[in-house]
Each structure stands twice: as structure tokens, then as C-alpha cells.
């Protein structure tokens, strides 16, 4: 008999800092997630993320992933546009944590009146692209050689977005 674990998603707290930053660093070490190579200190992470839209995923009581958003602009006309990051521990890939995290993010952002969630993904990060496509994101363009990765040199980034179905 095979038993599967259920993903539990909850709000991120300061008590999750060590696990969140460990998962973040694991993603950065893989080289497919970001131009960054070092996860920030918790204080910098905390200062850069909007408090109402931070979630962690747990499997068997262990934090295995997280999602959070940052404002894209201080201008009021862009108050409903955020950029998100989602990271799942390699050990939990394929177990539903990424999907559960995105759905929790959709619920919190919809409730707050956010109309666009965007992000940039490296074209070779196929698992992330599949996850986001399945969750309703679309590629809206390619930013060619938009930045230099310290290890890989110039990298393209696919700009993706999910628009709220509640825009009127």
C-alpha cells in the first residue's frame, strides 16, 4: 500500500526563515532560477516582500517550498501589479507543492485586488515554465540578454504574467 503526503500551505512566518532561505539557496545553486547566486539575509528578504502574500508549503510537517511577491512600482497606477517568486525544494519536486503555492498566492492577491502577477523565467527552466503554464500564466515576451549571470554570462529571460479573471 502506498501512502502519499498532502501538501499543506500556510502563511509564512519569521519562524520559517531558515527553511525558506535554505530552499532559496538550493534553487540559486541550481543556476536556473535567478541571476542572484546568494540568498539574502532574512531582514533583506523580509523587507522586499509584501507581507500579505507570503506562503510556505509543508509535506510531513517540513517546509518544502515558498512563494512571495514584491511590488513592481511605487506608482499608484501599478498598485495591482506584483512580481512573484516560487521555490520548491528539489526533494519535493513533482509532489504538488508548486501548484498549491501558486493557488494560495492567487487567493491572497485576488482578495487584495491585485490584477497582474508577473515574473521572469530563464528559457531553460522548463519545470518552472510547465508549472506556470499549467497555473494560467502566459509568456508575453523575451527579454534578450537582459542580464549577466555571474556563472553563465548573458541570459535571456521570458516575461510571464497571470491576469486576474476579475478585471473589469
C-alpha positions as CSV (number, residue, x, y, z in Angstrom):
1,X,0.0,0.0,0.0
2,X,1.4,3.4,-1.0
3,X,0.7,6.4,1.1
4,X,1.0,9.9,-0.3
5,X,1.5,13.1,1.7
6,X,-0.8,16.0,1.4
7,X,0.7,19.4,0.8
8,X,-0.3,21.9,3.4
9,X,0.0,25.6,2.6
10,X,0.0,28.3,5.2
11,X,1.2,31.9,5.8
12,X,5.0,32.3,6.0
13,X,6.2,33.4,9.4
14,X,9.6,34.5,10.7
15,X,9.9,31.0,12.2
16,X,10.2,29.8,8.6
17,X,13.2,32.0,7.8
18,X,15.9,29.2,8.0
19,X,13.9,26.8,5.8
20,X,12.8,29.5,3.3
21,X,16.4,30.8,2.8
22,X,17.7,27.2,2.6
23,X,15.2,26.4,-0.2
24,X,16.0,29.7,-1.9
25,X,19.7,28.9,-1.8
26,X,19.2,25.5,-3.2
27,X,17.3,27.0,-6.1
28,X,20.0,29.6,-6.7
29,X,22.7,26.9,-6.6
30,X,21.0,25.0,-9.4
31,X,21.6,28.0,-11.6
32,X,18.1,28.0,-13.3
33,X,16.2,30.3,-11.0
34,X,17.8,33.7,-10.8
35,X,20.7,36.0,-11.7
36,X,21.4,36.0,-7.9
37,X,23.8,33.5,-6.5
38,X,23.4,34.1,-2.8
39,X,20.2,34.2,-0.8
40,X,19.8,37.4,1.1
41,X,19.7,37.7,4.9
42,X,16.3,37.3,6.3
43,X,16.0,41.0,7.0
44,X,16.5,41.9,3.4
45,X,14.2,39.2,2.2
46,X,11.5,40.3,4.7
47,X,11.9,44.0,3.7
48,X,11.5,43.2,0.0
49,X,8.3,41.1,0.1
50,X,4.8,42.2,0.6
51,X,3.5,40.8,3.9
52,X,0.1,39.6,2.8
53,X,1.3,37.3,0.1
54,X,3.9,35.0,1.6
55,X,3.1,31.4,1.9
56,X,5.0,28.2,2.6
57,X,4.2,24.6,1.6
58,X,4.7,21.7,4.0
59,X,4.9,18.0,3.4
60,X,5.0,15.8,6.5
61,X,5.4,18.9,8.7
62,X,8.5,20.1,6.9
63,X,8.7,23.3,4.8
64,X,9.4,22.3,1.2
65,X,8.6,25.5,-0.7
66,X,7.6,29.1,-0.6
67,X,6.0,31.8,-2.7
68,X,6.2,35.6,-2.2
69,X,5.6,38.8,-4.1
70,X,7.2,42.2,-4.4
71,X,5.7,45.4,-5.7
72,X,6.9,46.3,-9.2
73,X,6.5,50.1,-8.7
74,X,5.6,52.6,-6.0
75,X,3.4,54.4,-8.5
76,X,-0.3,54.1,-7.7
77,X,-1.3,53.1,-11.2
78,X,0.8,49.9,-10.8
79,X,-0.5,49.1,-7.3
80,X,-2.2,46.0,-8.6
81,X,0.9,44.5,-10.3
82,X,3.3,42.3,-8.4
83,X,6.3,40.2,-9.2
84,X,6.4,36.7,-7.7
85,X,9.0,34.1,-6.8
86,X,8.2,30.5,-6.1
87,X,10.8,28.0,-5.0
88,X,10.3,24.3,-4.2
89,X,13.0,22.0,-2.6
90,X,14.4,19.5,-5.1
91,X,13.3,16.7,-2.8
92,X,9.7,17.8,-3.2
93,X,9.6,18.4,-7.0
94,X,6.6,16.8,-8.6
95,X,4.6,16.4,-5.4
96,X,2.2,19.4,-5.9
97,X,3.9,22.0,-3.7
98,X,4.4,24.5,-6.5
99,X,0.8,24.3,-7.7
100,X,-0.5,24.6,-4.2
101,X,1.7,27.6,-3.5
102,X,0.5,29.4,-6.7
103,X,-3.1,28.7,-5.8
104,X,-2.6,30.2,-2.4
105,X,-1.0,33.2,-4.0
106,X,-3.9,33.6,-6.4
107,X,-6.3,33.6,-3.4
108,X,-4.4,36.2,-1.4
109,X,-3.7,38.5,-4.4
110,X,-7.3,38.3,-5.7
111,X,-8.6,39.2,-2.2
112,X,-6.3,42.2,-2.2
113,X,-7.4,43.5,-5.6
114,X,-4.1,42.6,-7.4
115,X,-4.7,42.3,-11.1
116,X,-1.4,41.1,-12.5
117,X,1.2,38.7,-11.2
118,X,4.4,38.6,-13.3
119,X,7.8,37.1,-13.2
120,X,10.9,36.4,-15.3
121,X,12.0,32.8,-16.0
122,X,15.1,31.6,-17.8
123,X,14.0,29.8,-21.0
124,X,15.8,26.6,-20.0
125,X,13.9,26.4,-16.7
126,X,11.4,24.0,-18.2
127,X,9.9,22.7,-15.0
128,X,9.1,26.2,-13.9
129,X,7.6,27.1,-17.3
130,X,5.4,24.0,-17.2
131,X,4.2,24.8,-13.7
132,X,3.4,28.4,-14.5
133,X,1.7,27.5,-17.8
134,X,-0.5,24.9,-16.0
135,X,-1.4,27.6,-13.5
136,X,-2.6,30.0,-16.1
137,X,0.5,32.2,-16.8
138,X,1.4,33.1,-20.3
139,X,4.7,34.2,-21.9
140,X,4.3,37.8,-23.0
141,X,7.8,38.2,-24.4
142,X,11.5,37.5,-24.3
143,X,14.0,40.0,-22.8
144,X,17.1,39.1,-24.7
145,X,20.4,39.2,-22.9
146,X,18.8,41.3,-20.1
147,X,21.4,40.4,-17.5
148,X,24.7,38.7,-17.0
149,X,24.7,35.7,-14.7
150,X,27.9,35.6,-12.7
151,X,28.5,31.9,-13.8
152,X,26.8,31.7,-17.2
153,X,27.2,35.2,-18.8
154,X,24.4,36.8,-20.7
155,X,21.0,35.3,-20.2
156,X,17.6,35.8,-21.8
157,X,14.5,35.9,-19.6
158,X,10.9,35.0,-20.5
159,X,8.5,37.5,-19.1
160,X,5.4,35.8,-17.9
161,X,2.1,37.0,-16.4
162,X,-1.2,35.9,-15.0
163,X,-4.0,38.4,-15.2
164,X,-6.8,38.3,-12.7
165,X,-10.1,36.9,-14.1
166,X,-11.8,39.7,-12.1
167,X,-10.5,42.6,-14.1
168,X,-13.5,44.7,-15.3
